[in-house]
């Protein structure tokens, strides 16, 4: 019978307007990263005005026009990760990850057209590329120690204020998960007995915990997934001075997370909230760019990326296990939600790129790049491109999302005619305000209340080397990416001061080792 009710609930949710996403879901789509060929990576991606590399095309399509020969390249890498976390008085935890990655596959077709000199077009080049833009793989444990005065149950009681228990409790012929006006997290908490309605007139709820009872929190996270770009591009070389280019880009996102938040109560009891979330998305976008070389040793570049529009489908499921003491004895049970799904569109930010490069004879090159993403322009829409039912999340994005900048600088020096060494550095400012707190629409079906807030800049330090012959080359690179975050088990900003949730500190360090093989013909 419960299985039948769950199916009915999912059907009702799909046909209603229950909200299943927050502004934090947009972060997966907009956070910048450096991924690509080994040469590109070893110079921190500072190729916007330099061009002549398959990964440079994704930053500035005009870089495709630099090619004089056709080229086929493939890039493989190994991503190692170490995450260090500490929270309250809990022990410091360190988690590692080892993961092979396929970064890039690209074919460039270079076509000389010098016979049409009246147009000043020297080369007309085409590209067909696959790029792994982001890897979401991550695994961590965060130990909050003991003696915490704030509990997830306090947040659930606050969030449920104003909702009648009549609407939350399961009854014969009524499944509250099918009611599109109430949040699933409140249904979970009420039916588990973790919150109790103490004022049925004003619908005030209280925690099952005693006023002086404390908890020992513990959190685990496992993330998997990727954001891929498939690109078709064209670029023209006009008299070796002006390069114009464009790419049409198709995107494929797959994201999966499994989180478990646990609390052990000081007076004998516990809760364990397991959330499983999956997101599948496809997108379409356009990039336009130009490079101008006023002097033989100087190139200046500018490019834009129009807002990518993603079509997204999310799936969510929660399982709450709990136990506590009552006057009639101990209770140990679990409460589950049905699998909810949600379809919507997400429009990403407008991005522009300014770049310059210096070519120092045949011995060295230096590239610098400045990228700006107008993140506050991102927005959620329904499948009919209307924002009407998403004003809550979109208003939060406008206030809490920053204009984000990324600065890259990299260089290459030729030790011999065949052998080169490279190095680079980049940093990206946070995509969001440090005051960001996870907020939910009052009828959300989501129950994953935890969140991470970027703390400071993301740092990239890179190095590499390469060996080149006339018709082939091999490049190697290593990149260290480090960023800090604040972890919040839930948003306690509207709880009483003595129920404030102290954030944890999480540092993620990725070391990527990358190799590229290229053939020229």
N, C-alpha and C positions, 0 to 999 in steps of 0.2 A: 504493500500500500504506500509506504514512504517513497519507494522508487517511482510510483505513478505520480505522486504529488510533486516530486522533484522535477519530473518531465514537464508537468503543467507549469511549475514555477519558471522554468527556463523559457517556455513558450510565451508566458505572459511578459517576462522581462524583455524578450526580443521584440515584442510588439508594442511595449510601452516606451517610456522615456527614462528608465532607470539609468543613472550615469555610472560608467565604469572606468573612467580615467581621471587622472589629475595632471597638474602641470609638470609633475616629476616624470611622467611618461614622455614628455617632449624632450627631456634632456638626452635620452638615448639617441635622438635623431640629430641634435645640433652640436654636441660637444666636438671640438676639433681634435684632430690627431695627425700624426705623421706616419704614413704607411706607403710603401711603394718599392721601387727597385733599390738595390744596394747603393748605387751611386747617389740617387736622390736622397735616401735616408742618411747616408754618411755626411751629407752637407746640410742636414736638418731641413731638407725640403725647400731650400732657398733657390728655387729654379724658375720663379715666375717670369723673369726677364731673360734668363739664360737659355731655356728651352733645350731641344735636342735630346730629351730623355722621355721615355714612355710615361713616367709618372708626372713629369712637368706638364703634360698636356691636361691633366685633370685640374691643375691650378690655373693655367693660362693656355687656352687652346691654340694661341698664336705660336707657342713653342713648337708645335708640329711643323711649322714652316721652315724651321732651322735645318731639318733633315735634308741631306743630299743623296743618301742611299736608302733603299728599303731595308727594313730591320724586323727581326723576330726575336722577342725576348721572353724569358720566363724567370720568375723569382720565387724562391722558397725561403722559409725562415723558421726559426725556433724561438718561441716566446717563453721565457722563464719569469716567474713572478714571485715576489715575497710581500706579504701583507702583515704589518705589525699593528696591533691594536691594544689599547688599554682603556678601561672604563671604570670610573669610580675607584674602589679599593680592590678590584679584581686583578688577578694575575695577568701579566702581559702575554699575549698569544701571538705566535708567528705561524703563518700558513704559507705553503709553497705550491707552485703550479708549474707544470712543464707541458708545453703544447706546440706541436708542429703547425705551421701556417703556410698556406699558399697565397702569396701576396699579389702577384701580378702575372698576366699573360697578355702580350700586346703584339700586334702586327701593324707596321707602318709601311705604306706604299708611297714611295717618292717618285713623282713623275716630272721630269724636266720638260718645260714648255718654252724653251728659249726661242723657238722658231716664231713665236707670236710676240715678237719684241715690241710691237706697237702698244701692247697692253701693259708693258713693264712687268709682266708676270714671268718669273724665272722658274719657279716650281709650284706645282699644284699637288699637295700631299693629302693622303687619306689615312685614317687610323681606325683600328678596331681593337678595343681594349677591355680587359677585365681588371678591376682594382678592388682589393679588399680594403675598404675605408676604415672599418672599425672591427675590433674583436671585443666581445663582451665577457669572455671567460674570466671568472673570478671565483675564489672560494675563501671564506674567512670565518673565524669564530671570535666572538667578543664576550668576554667574561666580566660581568658587572659586580662580582663579589657579593657581599651580604650587607644587610642593614639598610636597604633603600626604603625611604619613607613613601616614595611614589610608586604606584603600581599601574599597569595597563588597565586594570579594572576601574581605577579612578577616571581615566580618560573615557572608557566606555560608558560609565555612569553619566559623565558630563555630556557626551555626544548624544545620549538617549533622552536628554531632557526635552519635555514637550511631546513625547510620544506615549500614547496610552498603552498600557500593558495588554489591553484587549487586542491591539493590533500586532503585538509582538509574539504572544504565546501561540504555539501550535495547538490546534483543536480539531476535533472531528469535522471533516469537510472544509477545513481552512488551513492553508499553508502560507505562513507570513512571507516566505521567500518569493511568493508570487504577487505580493502587494508592491507595486512599483512606487509607492509613496514613502516607504520606510527603508532604512539602511540595513544591510545584511549583518553588519557587525553588532548592531543592537539586538537583532533576532538571536544571534549566536549567544551573546552574553546573557540575555534574559532567560532563554530556555536552558542554559547551563546553570542557572541560579547564581551566577557571579554578580549580578546586579538585581536589586529589589526595588519595586516602586513603593516609596514611602509616603507619597502625596499623590493620590489619584485624581485630585482636582487640578493641580498644576503639573501633574506628571513629572514629579521629581524622583530621581533614582539614586540609590546609594550602593556602595560596594559591599560585598559579603565580608570583607576584611574588617577586623576590629580597628578602632581609631589608632591604637598604638602598635598595630601589627606591621611588621616590615617584610620585605621580600628580597630574594636573591635572584637577580635577572641574568639570563644567559641567552645569547643569540647566535645563530648560524646562518650563513648565506652561501648559496651556490648559484652562480650565473653562467649561462652559456649563450653563444650566439654570435652574429656577425651582421655587418652592413656591407653589401657588395654593390659595386657600380659597373654597369655594362655600358660602354660608350662607343659612339660612332662620330668621327670627327673629320673636319676638313680645314686646311690652312693653306694660304697662298703666300708666296715669297715675291715681293715686288722690288726688283732691283737690289736685293740684298740689304735693303734699308728698312722697309716696312713689311711687317708680317701681320696678317689678319687671320683669325681662326674662330671656329665655332664647334661645339660638340653637343650632340643630343644624348642625354644620359638616362638610363633606366636603372632603378634601384630595387634591391631585394633585401629586406630585413627579416631576420629570424632571431627572436629573443626568448629565453626561457629562464625562469628563476624559481628556486625553491628555498623558502626561508622558514625558520622555526624559531619562535620566541618563547622562552620558558621563564617561569617564575616559580620559585619554591617559597612557600609562605612560612613565616617564623613560627606560627602556631599550628603547624601540621596541615599542609595542603599544597596544591600546586595547580598550575595551568600550563598548557603547551599548545600554542597556536601555530599550525602548519599552513602556510600559504603556497599554492602552486599557481604560477602565472606564466602565460605564453602569449607572445605577440608576433603576428605575421603581417608584413606590410610590403607593398610595392609602390614605387614612386616614379615620377617623371620630372626632368628638369633640363634647363638649357644653360650653357656657359658660352660667353663671348669674350674675346680677348684680342689685344693688339700688342705688338712689340715694335719699338722704333729704335733704330741704331743711328743716331746723329753723327757718331764717330766710330771708327773701326773698333775701338777698345771699349765703347760704352753702349749699353742697351738699356732702354727704359720700357717697362711693361705696365699694362693695366688690364684688368679683367673683372667681369662680374658674373655672379651666379644668381639666376632668377630663383625665387622661392620654389623649392621642391614641394610638390603636392603628393602626399602619401595617402594611399587607401589602406586602412589598418583594421585588423580583426584581432581582438583580445579574447583570451579565455582565462577564467579564474575559478579556483576551487579552494575551499578552506576546510580544515579539520581541527576542531578544538577539543582537546582532552583536558579533563579537570578532576580535581578531588579536593574535598574539604570536609570539616566536621560540622555536624548539626546536632541538635538536641536528641534526635532519634538515631544518631549514629553517623558513620562515615559514608560519604557519597563519592563514587568513582565512576565516571561515565565519559561519553564523548558526544559532541554535536557536530554535524556536518552540513555544509551548504551544498546545493546542487552546483553543477558546473554552469557558470554564467558566461555569456559571450556578449561582445559589444562591437559594433561596426561604426567606424567614423573616419573622417579625413583629418589629416594634420598638414597644415601649410608651414613649412620651415621659414627661416629668416632670409632676407636679402643679404648677400655677401659681396664685398668688393675687395680687390687685391691690387696693391701698388708695389712695384718691384723695380730693382735696378741691378745691373751686373757690370763688372769690370773684367775685361780680358787683357791680361798682362802678357803680351806677346804670345809665344807658344809654350810658356812655362806655367802660368797660373791663371785661375779665375776666382772671382769673389762674387757672391750673390747675397742680396739682402731683400727681404720681403716683409710687407706689412699688410695683414689681413684683418678686416673688420666684418663682424656679423651683427646685424641689427636684430638681436634675439627677441626683443619686445614686440616685434611684428609678427611673431609666430602665432598661430591660432588653430583651435579645433573647429571642425565643421561636421555637420551630418553628411550623409551620403548624397544629399541633394545640394551640397555646398552652402547650406544655411548655418549661421552661427547662433541662431536664436536660442537653442537649447544648451549652449555651451558658454553663455556669458559669464558664468561663475568662474570657470577655469581661465577663460581669456582675459578677464579683468585681473586675475592674479598674475598672469604672464606679463601683462603690461606694467605692473607695479614691481614685480620681483625679479624679472629677467633683465640682465645687463646688456649693454652694448659690449660685445666681447672682441678683444683684440688679440692677435697672435703675431709675434715678431720672430723672424727667422734670419739667421746669418750663417753662411757656410763658405768654405773655400777648398780649392783643389790645387795641388802643386805637383808638377811632373818632375820626378827624379831622373827619369830617362825618357826616351821617345815612347817607351812602352809601359812604364810603371809609374803610377800616381798614388799619392797619399791625400787623404781628405779629412776634414773635421767640420763640426758645426755646433751651433747652439740655438735653441728656440725656447720661447715661453709663451704661454697662453693665459690670459686673465680669466677669472672665474666667470662662468656663464650666468650665474645667479647672484643675487644679493646674499650677504652673510646672514641676513635676518629672515631668510626664507624658512617658512614652516609649512609642513604638508597639511593642506586643508582639503576637506571632502565636501562635495555636494550633499545636502541633507538626505538624498535618497540613493546614495551610492551603493553599489553591490560589492565594492572592494572592501577587503578586511586587512590588507597589508598596510598597517599604519606606520611602520618604521620608515625612515628616510635618511639619506646622506646629503650633507650640504658641503660644497667645495670650500676649502679653506686656503686662500692664497693661490698663487700662480702654479700652473703645471709646468714643470721644467723638463727640457729635453737636452741631453748631451750626447753627441754622436761622433763617430770616427769611422774610417774605412780605408780601403786601398783597392786598386784596380790594375789589371793587366790588359793591354789592348794590342791586337794585330789589325791588319787592314780589313779583314773579313769576319773577325770574331773578337769577343772580349769576355772577361770574367771579372766580376766585382764582388767584394765582401764588405760588410758593414756591421757595426754594433751600435745599438742605441739604448741609452738608459733614460727611462721616463719615470718621473717621480711626482706624486701629487698627494696632498693631505685633504682629509675630509673630517667633518664632525658627524658622528652617528647619533641619531635620536630614535629611541624606541617608539616614541609617539610624540605628538605635539602637546606639550603641557602648558603652553603660554596662557591659556585661559583657565587653568586650574588654580586652586589656592596656593599661596607662596610655599607652604610646607609640603606641597605635593609636586613641586617643580622637578622635572626630569633632567638630571645632569647628563650632558652629552658625553659620548666617548670620542677618543681620538684614533683615527685610522690613517696609516701611511702605506701607500701602495707603490712598490718599486718594480717596474718591468725592465728586463734586459732582453732585447731582441737581437738575435744574430741572423743575418740575412745574406743570401747569396743569389747573384743574378748571372745568367748566361745569355749572351746575345750573339746573333748571327746577322751579318750585313751582306747585302747582295744587290 
